[in-house]
């Protein structure tokens, strides 16, 4: 006989995109004077942006676990998508550090090709990791999950002023990853009531 327990599944999946929302809001505040540049809103926003992308790295491993569990035969695809995502996240982190510390950007700027490839790698890897379980087992992740994440990514590419809205779409798309989940748990015979 089995019973179910409820528990939190993956809180970083909600925290990371919410940090992106906060970064987007601070970016809008910073740009009220017509330019984006060093200052309190800029520095605080980029610090949140950096923390968000560190958490996106953590979430990537959680997405990999879900993808591998739902599609055991696609283990290698999930591994490649994870590596591609982590490469993109590393590019993001390097650029954010360069924005926060101009001396770093002057000393070792990220090559322009990697500045373009990094975001695409992150997004492509995540979309693969979200699509694998969705296609294999509808109960693993709903179809709307990768679609909302894709919509958020598309908003980022249209205009960086849409970061708060895109971040909210990512949050909504990652809800199935972060929400409490009912898991069957075996109940030992000795603890069952007659």
N, C-alpha and C positions, 0 to 999 in steps of 0.2 A: 504494500500500500504506500502511496506517496501523498505528501502534503505540500503546500507551497509556502515559501517565505518571500517576503518583499524586502528589497534592499536597493540602495543607490547603485547605479551601474557605472557611470563614468562622468563625474562632475566636470573634469577639464574640457569636455566637449561643449559645455555651455559657457564656462568661464572664458575660454580663449576667444570665441567670436564676440562675446560681450566686451572684452578688452579692445577688440577691433572697433566696435561701435563707439566706445569712449574715445579712442584715438581719433576716429572720424569727426566726432563732435568737437574735440579740442583743435583739430585741424581747421574746422570751420571757424571757430573762435579766433584762432591765430590769424586766419586770412581776412578778418574783418577790416583790417587797415589796408587791404589791397595787396599784401605780400605775405609770403610764408617765410619765416626765418627764426633764428634763435630768439628765445624768450621763454617765459614760464610755460605758456600753453604748448609751444613747440617741444620743449624738453620733456614736459610731463607726458604729452601725447606720444612722443617717440619712445619713452620708457615703457608706457603701457603697450605700445605696438610691439616692442621687443619681447616683453613678457608674454604677450599673446602668441607670438610666433614660437617661443620656447614651448608653450603649452600645445600649440599645433603639432609640434614634434612628438609630444607625449600622446596626443590624440591619434596621430598617424599609426602608432603601434597598436592602439586600441582598435582602429579600423582594420588593421591587418589581422588581428585576432578574430574579429567578426568574419572577415572574408575567408580566412582559412577554415574556420569552424563550419561555415555554410557551404564551402566549396573545396573539400579536401583535395580533389584532383587538380585544383588550380593553385596549388601551393607556390609554385615558381612564379606565376603571374603576380600573385600577391606580394611576393618578395621583391620582384622588380618594381612594382608600383610603389612599394614602401621606400625603396632606395631612391627612386626618382623624386618622390615627395620630399624626402629628407634632404636631397641635393637642393631642391628649390627652396626649402626652408633655410638652409645654410646660406644661400645667396641673399635671401631677404634679410637675415640677421646681419650679414656683413654690410649691406647697404644701410640698414638702420643704425648700426654702430658708426658708420661713416657720417651719417647725418647728425648724430649726437656728438661725435668727436671729430671735428674738421681735420685735426692733425692726422688721424688715422686715414681719412679719405684722401688726404694729400700724399701720405706715405705709401699706401697700398690700396688704391681704388679698385673696385671690382671691374673687370673688363666689361665693356659695353655689351658684348655678346652674352655674357653671363647675366647681366642685368635684365636682358630680354628673355633669356632662356629660363632663368630661375622661377619667375612667377608661373610661366607655362608648365614647367616641370611639376611644381607643387600642385597646381590645379589638375593637371592630367592624372598624376598619381592618385590624388584623392578621388577623382571621379571614377577611376578604375576600381579603387578599394570600396567605394560606395555601391558601384554597379554590380560587382561580382555577387555579393550576397543577395541583392535585390532580384537579380535574374534567376538565381538558383533556388532560393527559398523565400517566397513572399513574406513569411513571418519573420525572417531574419531582419530585414529592413524594408519599409514600404517604398513603393515606386516613387512617391513624391519626395522622398529624402534626397536622392542625388539630383532631382530636378530643381529643388529649392537651392541647393548648394551651387549648382550650375548657374541659376539665375543671379545669385549673389556675386559669383565670379564675373559674370557678364556685366553687371552694374559697375564693378570696379574698373573694368576696361573702358567703359563708356566715359566715366567722369569720376575722379577721385573725391569730388564733393558728395558723391553718393555712397561713400564708405559706411555711414551709419545705417542706411537702408540695406545695403548689401550685407553688412554684419548681422543685421536682424534676420535676413533670409538664411544666412549660414546657421544662425542659432536655431531657427525653426527647422532647417534641414537636418540638424544634428540632434534634435530632440529624441528621436528613437534610439540614438546611441547613448544618451545621457539619462533618459528617464528610468525610474524604478522598473524593475522587471520581475515578473513572477517566474521563479525557477522551481522545478520539481526537486524535492529533497526526500531521500529514502528515510523512513522512520523505522528505527530498530524495533523488532518484535517486542522486546521487554518494555518499551515505553508506550505501547499502544494500550488504550483502555478497552476493557472487555465489553 
